[in-house]
């Protein structure tokens, strides 16, 4: 029974998040909105975390399965990736440096 409440809660948050995303023309992904809704529901104890925990543990246990479609997609588009490898590497390097600099800046500001 605990699995059903957890599954229904997670699916309801996902569905409402996608609906809100449609209403705002996809400005923010429905998955992100759904996760924020789930966080709010758990934070304000509308549903206790213990009711969702068994489902969350199960989903985390099989999380590797969720990456299979992405892996197949990468294998399918390897020529496109190879053609744009330099742009991908440069953008990854720049974005990584930007994140490191931002985190360092925020850390220094909050430390004071």
N, C-alpha and C positions, 0 to 999 in steps of 0.2 A: 504493500500500500504506500510505503514511503517513496518508492520509485515513481509511482503515478503522480503524486503531488509535486515532486521535483520536476518530472518531465513536463507536466502541465504548466507549472510556473515558468520554466525556461522557455517553452514554446509560446506561451502567452506573451511574455516579454519580447520575444523575437518578433511575433506577429504584430504587436502594437508598435514596436520600433520600426518595422517595415512600413506600416500604415502611416506613421508620422513622417517617415522619410518621403513617402509618396506625396504627402500633403505639402511638404516644403520643397518639392521638386528635386529630391535626392541631394540636397545640399550637404547633408550628413548621412552616412550610411545607416541603413536600418539596423544592421548588426550592432553598431556602436551605440545607437540610441537604445536598443534592447538591453545591452549590457549595462548602460546607465540606469535604466528602469529597474533591472534586477538588483543592482547595487542599492538603489533607493529603497526598494521593497525590503531588502534585507537589513539595511542600515536603520530604517525606521521601524523595524520589527513588525511589519505588516504580516510577513510570513517569517517564522523562525528559521534560522540557518540550518538547524538540525533537520528540518523537513526537506531541504534541498541537498543536503550533504551527501546522502547515498548516491543520488543521481550524478552529482558533480564528481564524486570519486570514481564512479564507473566511467563517465565520459573522459576524465583525465587518464584513466587506465588504458583507453583505446584511442588516445589522441593521435597516435601515429597513423591510424587508418585515414584520418581526415586529410593527411598530406599526400596520400597516394594520387589523387587526381592532379595535384599540382606537379608532382614528379613526372607523371605521364605527359602532362602538357609541356614541361621543360624538354623532355626527350623528343617530343613531336616538333618543337620549334627550335631545335639546336642550330639550324643554319641561320636563322634570324638572330639568335643570340651571338653566334660566331661573327656575323657581319657587323654587329654593333658592340663587340666586346670592349673596345677602347672607351666608348662613351659610357658603357655600364661601369667599368672600373673607375673612371674619372668621377662619375657622379656618386658612386659609393664612397670613394675617398673623400670627396668634398663634403658630402652629407655627414660622414662619420666625424670629420674634423669640426663641422658646425655643431654637432650634438655635443662633442666633448667640450668645446668652447662655451656653449650655452650652459651646460651643467656646471662647469667650473665657475662661470660668472654668477650663476644663481647661488651656488654653494658659498662663494665669497661674500655675497650680499647677505645671505641668511646667517652666516657665521658671526657677523658683526653685531 
